[in-house]
Amino acid sequence: MMFTTAKFHRISKNIVEQIHSAILKGALKPGDRLPPEKELAEKFNVSKASLREAFRTLEALGLLEVRQGVTGGAFVREVDLETARNSVLNYIFFQNPGFGEFTQLRALLEPQMAEIAARNFTQANLADLAKNLQETEAKLNAGAFFYDLDLDFHHQISAAADNLLICFVIDTLKSAIVNIKLELQPDQDAVEKMYQAHKRIYEAIRDRNPESARAEMLRHIEEVEQDFVIRCDANSQFKP
């Protein structure tokens, strides 16, 4: 039997834990439909209200999809990248780390990624990065902050490592940093400095110079910290 009676003192949480465990163990796979609500409530020995509360939690975690209608029910779903990233971003928001903590973590990862990119990038990769810079310059000339292009630039570089975990961490960090930038409204000088940094990093990668690529990425990260810390409380970066 996959499920057991839920403990009374924390019914909903216990149901969530059991279903979550079944998914992690492979007893339930993406696309599988859970037993009907009435049957499942009887197996857990709980009310339908408690079961529905657990389902709402699992939906919020991205583990279940509850469909209505004759062919509906609760279906196991695979956690997608956006759900996972949003969960991490929510955690970051409530923990409210200082900007220096972002810088420290980025400095451990991104210079190494730039170095790897300088060794591994293909001509097609370089063409994509050059296109990113062209589009960035166009937005810069229009006086706009290049939010999506900033994320894409760093993603393309981290993708050179061919490591999903590294890409996920760097993409999530960059999303958090860009959210701060948007809230603090960088002036034109700061945005221009970011663009010039991206250009230097690109040139080092294009020239197959790993040491320069690493150094320029680290310089860029440190410049971002210097430019934005002066705009807000250094210990509470989400609150300018």
C-alpha positions as CSV (number, residue, x, y, z in Angstrom):
1,M,0.0,0.0,0.0
2,M,1.5,3.3,-1.1
3,F,-0.2,5.6,1.5
4,T,-1.0,5.3,5.2
5,T,-3.3,7.0,7.7
6,A,-2.2,10.7,8.0
7,K,-1.1,11.7,11.5
8,F,-3.9,13.8,13.1
9,H,-1.8,16.7,14.5
10,R,-0.5,17.8,11.1
11,I,-2.8,16.1,8.6
12,S,-2.3,18.2,5.6
13,K,1.5,18.3,6.0
14,N,1.7,14.6,6.4
15,I,-0.3,14.0,3.2
16,V,2.1,16.3,1.3
17,E,5.1,14.4,2.7
18,Q,3.7,11.0,1.7
19,I,2.8,12.0,-1.8
20,H,6.1,13.9,-2.2
21,S,8.0,10.8,-1.0
22,A,6.1,8.6,-3.5
23,I,7.1,10.9,-6.3
24,L,10.8,11.0,-5.3
25,K,10.9,7.2,-5.0
26,G,9.5,6.8,-8.4
27,A,6.3,5.1,-7.2
28,L,4.5,8.1,-8.8
29,K,5.8,9.5,-12.1
30,P,5.0,12.6,-14.1
31,G,1.6,12.1,-15.9
32,D,0.3,9.6,-13.3
33,R,-3.2,10.2,-12.0
34,L,-3.7,9.9,-8.3
35,P,-6.6,7.7,-7.1
36,P,-10.0,9.5,-6.9
37,E,-10.5,12.0,-4.1
38,K,-12.9,9.8,-2.2
39,E,-10.7,6.7,-2.4
40,L,-7.6,8.7,-1.4
41,A,-9.3,10.4,1.5
42,E,-10.3,7.0,2.8
43,K,-6.7,5.7,2.4
44,F,-5.3,8.6,4.4
45,N,-8.3,8.5,6.7
46,V,-8.9,12.2,6.4
47,S,-11.6,14.6,5.2
48,K,-11.8,15.8,1.7
49,A,-11.1,19.3,2.9
50,S,-7.7,18.1,4.4
51,L,-6.9,16.3,1.2
52,R,-7.7,19.4,-0.9
53,E,-5.5,21.5,1.3
54,A,-2.6,19.1,0.7
55,F,-3.3,19.2,-3.0
56,R,-3.1,23.0,-3.0
57,T,0.3,22.8,-1.3
58,L,1.5,20.3,-3.9
59,E,0.2,22.4,-6.7
60,A,2.1,25.4,-5.3
61,L,5.3,23.3,-5.3
62,G,4.7,22.4,-8.9
63,L,4.3,18.7,-8.1
64,L,0.6,18.3,-8.9
65,E,-1.8,19.6,-11.4
66,V,-5.5,19.4,-10.4
67,R,-7.8,19.2,-13.5
68,Q,-11.6,19.7,-13.4
69,G,-14.3,17.8,-15.3
70,V,-15.1,14.2,-16.1
71,T,-11.5,13.4,-17.1
72,G,-10.1,15.5,-14.3
73,G,-8.3,14.6,-11.1
74,A,-4.9,15.1,-9.5
75,F,-2.0,14.4,-11.8
76,V,1.7,14.3,-11.0
77,R,3.7,16.8,-13.0
78,E,7.4,17.4,-13.5
79,V,8.7,20.5,-11.8
80,D,9.7,22.9,-14.6
81,L,12.5,25.3,-14.6
82,E,10.4,28.4,-14.0
83,T,8.7,26.9,-10.9
84,A,12.1,25.9,-9.4
85,R,13.6,29.3,-10.1
86,N,10.7,31.1,-8.7
87,S,10.9,29.0,-5.5
88,V,14.6,30.0,-5.1
89,L,13.8,33.6,-5.9
90,N,11.1,33.7,-3.2
91,Y,13.6,32.2,-0.7
92,I,16.1,34.9,-1.6
93,F,13.5,37.6,-1.3
94,F,12.5,36.6,2.2
95,Q,16.1,36.0,3.4
96,N,17.1,39.4,2.0
97,P,20.8,38.8,1.6
98,G,23.2,41.7,1.3
99,F,24.5,42.6,-2.1
100,G,28.0,41.5,-1.0
101,E,26.7,37.9,-0.6
102,F,25.5,37.9,-4.2
103,T,28.9,39.2,-5.3
104,Q,30.7,36.6,-3.3
105,L,28.8,33.7,-4.8
106,R,28.9,35.2,-8.4
107,A,32.7,35.7,-8.0
108,L,33.1,32.0,-7.2
109,L,31.2,30.8,-10.3
110,E,31.0,33.3,-13.2
111,P,34.7,34.0,-13.8
112,Q,35.3,30.3,-14.1
113,M,32.4,30.1,-16.6
114,A,33.9,32.9,-18.6
115,E,37.3,31.1,-18.7
116,I,35.6,27.9,-19.8
117,A,33.7,29.8,-22.5
118,A,36.9,31.2,-23.9
119,R,38.2,27.7,-24.3
120,N,35.0,26.0,-25.6
121,F,32.9,28.6,-27.5
122,T,32.1,27.7,-31.1
123,Q,31.8,30.3,-33.9
124,A,28.0,29.9,-33.7
125,N,28.2,30.6,-29.9
126,L,30.2,33.7,-30.6
127,A,27.8,34.9,-33.3
128,D,24.9,34.6,-30.7
129,L,26.9,36.6,-28.2
130,A,27.8,39.2,-30.8
131,K,24.1,39.5,-31.6
132,N,23.3,40.0,-28.0
133,L,25.7,42.9,-27.8
134,Q,24.3,44.5,-30.9
135,E,20.8,44.3,-29.5
136,T,22.0,45.6,-26.2
137,E,23.6,48.6,-27.8
138,A,20.4,49.4,-29.6
139,K,18.5,49.4,-26.3
140,L,21.2,51.4,-24.7
141,N,20.9,54.1,-27.4
142,A,17.2,54.1,-26.8
143,G,17.8,54.8,-23.1
144,A,16.3,51.5,-21.9
145,F,17.7,49.0,-19.4
146,F,18.5,45.7,-21.3
147,Y,16.8,43.4,-18.7
148,D,16.3,40.3,-20.9
149,L,19.6,40.8,-22.8
150,D,21.5,41.1,-19.5
151,L,20.1,37.7,-18.4
152,D,20.8,36.1,-21.8
153,F,24.4,37.3,-22.0
154,H,25.3,35.6,-18.7
155,H,23.2,32.5,-19.5
156,Q,25.1,32.0,-22.8
157,I,28.4,32.1,-21.1
158,S,27.4,29.8,-18.3
159,A,25.9,27.4,-20.8
160,A,29.5,26.8,-22.1
161,A,30.1,24.5,-19.1
162,D,27.3,22.2,-20.3
163,N,26.2,21.7,-16.7
164,L,22.5,22.2,-16.0
165,L,23.1,22.8,-12.3
166,I,25.6,25.6,-12.9
167,C,23.2,27.2,-15.4
168,F,20.3,27.0,-13.0
169,V,22.3,28.6,-10.2
170,I,23.8,31.4,-12.3
171,D,20.5,32.1,-14.1
172,T,18.7,32.4,-10.8
173,L,21.3,34.6,-9.3
174,K,21.2,36.9,-12.3
175,S,17.4,37.1,-12.1
176,A,17.7,38.2,-8.5
177,I,20.3,40.8,-9.4
178,V,18.4,42.2,-12.3
179,N,15.3,42.5,-10.1
180,I,17.4,44.6,-7.8
181,K,18.6,46.7,-10.7
182,L,15.1,47.3,-11.9
183,E,14.0,48.4,-8.4
184,L,17.0,50.7,-8.0
185,Q,16.6,52.2,-11.4
186,P,20.3,52.4,-12.7
187,D,21.2,55.6,-14.4
188,Q,22.6,55.8,-17.9
189,D,26.2,55.8,-16.7
190,A,25.7,52.6,-14.8
191,V,24.0,50.9,-17.7
192,E,26.7,52.0,-20.1
193,K,29.3,50.6,-17.8
194,M,27.5,47.2,-17.8
195,Y,27.4,47.2,-21.6
196,Q,31.2,48.0,-21.8
197,A,31.9,45.2,-19.4
198,H,29.9,42.8,-21.5
199,K,31.8,43.9,-24.5
200,R,35.2,43.3,-22.9
201,I,34.1,39.9,-21.8
202,Y,33.0,39.1,-25.3
203,E,36.2,40.2,-26.8
204,A,38.3,38.1,-24.4
205,I,36.2,35.0,-25.3
206,R,36.4,35.8,-29.0
207,D,40.2,36.1,-28.7
208,R,40.4,32.8,-26.9
209,N,42.0,34.4,-23.9
210,P,40.8,32.4,-20.8
211,E,42.8,34.5,-18.3
212,S,41.4,37.8,-19.6
213,A,37.9,36.4,-19.8
214,R,38.1,35.4,-16.1
215,A,39.6,38.7,-15.1
216,E,37.0,40.8,-17.0
217,M,34.1,38.9,-15.6
218,L,35.4,39.4,-12.1
219,R,35.9,43.1,-12.8
220,H,32.3,43.3,-14.1
221,I,30.9,41.6,-11.0
222,E,32.8,43.9,-8.7
223,E,31.8,47.0,-10.7
224,V,28.1,46.1,-10.4
225,E,28.5,45.8,-6.6
226,Q,30.2,49.2,-6.4
227,D,27.6,50.9,-8.5
228,F,24.6,49.5,-6.7
229,V,25.7,49.4,-3.1
230,I,25.9,53.1,-3.0
231,R,22.3,53.3,-4.0
232,C,20.9,51.4,-1.0
233,D,21.5,49.9,2.4
234,A,24.4,47.6,2.0
235,N,22.9,45.1,4.4
236,S,19.4,45.1,2.9
237,Q,19.7,45.3,-0.8
238,F,16.0,44.8,-1.6
239,K,15.2,47.9,0.4
240,P,16.7,51.0,-1.2
